[in-house]
Amino acid sequence: MKNPIEYFFSLGNNLNIKRKADYDFYLLIIMFCAFLTIFLDNLYRFFFVTYAFTNLGWSFVMIAILYFQYFGMKSAYEMRKMIKSSPIDEKVESKEDMLNAFKKIEEENKDIFDKELKGEEKQDEQKN
């Protein structure tokens, strides 16, 4: 059985591309709000409760995390906007379909592959 954290982060894996972009964006918003709350709590504790520099130190750590979270959120928003504005083929190929397509291409171009393979063998013989 998955633990709750793994389950939470794997919720969006079964969605289509557009909904997955929305899910990722909203997940980043939730994480940003969580780190913002931790930052505000540490700042409040420093100024009004304990006056301990450890709270101020953790506030600086939260600022650094919020900085990266903000730019991650910004890029997720731009990606989400791009995906919603461009048409996307929703068909997802299975692994077998991709392998069959590759085998078909390989069979169609077998003579080219054989010539290249023979040319490489000749180069190896010339080197020896």
C-alpha positions as CSV (number, residue, x, y, z in Angstrom):
1,M,0.0,0.0,0.0
2,K,1.3,3.5,-0.9
3,N,1.9,5.9,1.8
4,P,-0.3,9.1,1.8
5,I,2.5,11.3,0.3
6,E,3.2,9.0,-2.6
7,Y,-0.6,8.7,-3.2
8,F,-1.0,12.5,-3.1
9,F,1.8,13.1,-5.7
10,S,0.6,10.3,-8.0
11,L,-3.0,11.4,-8.2
12,G,-2.5,13.3,-11.5
13,N,-0.6,10.5,-13.3
14,N,-3.8,9.1,-15.0
15,L,-5.0,12.4,-16.5
16,N,-4.8,13.7,-20.0
17,I,-2.3,16.3,-20.9
18,K,-4.5,19.4,-20.4
19,R,-5.8,18.3,-17.0
20,K,-2.3,17.2,-15.9
21,A,-1.0,20.7,-16.6
22,D,-3.8,22.1,-14.5
23,Y,-3.2,19.6,-11.7
24,D,0.5,20.4,-11.6
25,F,-0.1,24.1,-11.5
26,Y,-2.6,23.8,-8.7
27,L,-0.3,21.5,-6.8
28,L,2.5,24.1,-7.1
29,I,0.1,26.7,-5.7
30,I,-0.7,24.6,-2.7
31,M,3.0,24.0,-2.1
32,F,3.7,27.7,-2.4
33,C,1.0,28.5,0.1
34,A,2.3,25.9,2.5
35,F,5.8,27.4,2.4
36,L,4.5,30.9,2.6
37,T,2.6,29.9,5.8
38,I,5.8,28.5,7.3
39,F,7.6,31.7,6.4
40,L,5.0,33.9,8.0
41,D,4.9,31.7,11.1
42,N,8.7,31.9,11.6
43,L,8.6,35.7,11.0
44,Y,5.8,36.1,13.5
45,R,7.6,34.0,16.1
46,F,10.8,36.0,15.7
47,F,9.2,39.4,16.1
48,F,6.4,38.7,18.6
49,V,7.1,35.5,20.5
50,T,10.6,34.3,21.0
51,Y,13.0,36.8,19.4
52,A,15.2,33.7,18.6
53,F,17.5,34.0,15.6
54,T,16.7,30.4,14.6
55,N,13.2,31.6,13.6
56,L,14.8,34.3,11.5
57,G,17.2,31.8,10.0
58,W,14.3,29.6,9.0
59,S,12.6,32.6,7.5
60,F,15.5,33.1,5.2
61,V,15.4,29.5,4.2
62,M,11.7,29.8,3.4
63,I,12.4,32.9,1.3
64,A,14.9,30.9,-0.8
65,I,12.4,28.0,-1.2
66,L,9.6,30.5,-2.1
67,Y,11.9,32.1,-4.7
68,F,12.3,28.7,-6.5
69,Q,8.6,27.8,-6.0
70,Y,7.6,31.1,-7.6
71,F,9.6,30.6,-10.7
72,G,8.4,27.0,-10.9
73,M,4.8,28.2,-10.6
74,K,5.4,30.8,-13.3
75,S,6.8,28.3,-15.7
76,A,4.0,25.9,-15.0
77,Y,1.5,28.7,-15.7
78,E,3.2,29.4,-19.0
79,M,3.2,25.7,-19.9
80,R,-0.5,25.4,-19.0
81,K,-1.3,28.4,-21.1
82,M,0.6,27.1,-24.1
83,I,-1.0,23.6,-23.8
84,K,-4.5,25.1,-23.6
85,S,-3.9,27.3,-26.6
86,S,-2.4,24.7,-28.9
87,P,-4.2,21.7,-30.3
88,I,-2.9,18.4,-28.9
89,D,-3.6,15.0,-30.2
90,E,-5.0,13.1,-27.2
91,K,-4.1,9.7,-28.7
92,V,-1.5,7.9,-26.6
93,E,0.3,5.0,-28.3
94,S,1.1,1.9,-26.4
95,K,4.6,0.4,-26.3
96,E,3.6,-2.3,-28.7
97,D,2.3,0.2,-31.3
98,M,5.5,2.1,-31.2
99,L,7.6,-1.1,-31.5
100,N,5.4,-2.2,-34.5
101,A,5.9,1.2,-36.2
102,F,9.6,0.9,-35.7
103,K,9.7,-2.6,-37.1
104,K,7.7,-1.5,-40.1
105,I,10.2,1.4,-40.8
106,E,13.1,-1.0,-40.3
107,E,11.6,-3.5,-42.8
108,E,10.9,-0.8,-45.4
109,N,14.5,0.5,-45.1
110,K,16.3,-2.9,-44.6
111,D,18.5,-2.4,-47.7
112,I,19.7,0.9,-46.4
113,F,20.5,-0.5,-43.0
114,D,22.3,-3.5,-44.6
115,K,24.5,-1.2,-46.7
116,E,25.4,0.9,-43.7
117,L,26.2,-2.2,-41.7
118,K,28.4,-3.6,-44.5
119,G,30.2,-0.2,-44.9
120,E,31.0,-0.2,-41.2
121,E,32.3,-3.7,-41.4
122,K,34.6,-2.7,-44.3
123,Q,35.9,0.3,-42.3
124,D,36.7,-2.0,-39.4
125,E,38.5,-4.4,-41.6
126,Q,40.6,-1.6,-43.1
127,K,41.6,-0.4,-39.7
128,N,42.8,-3.9,-38.7
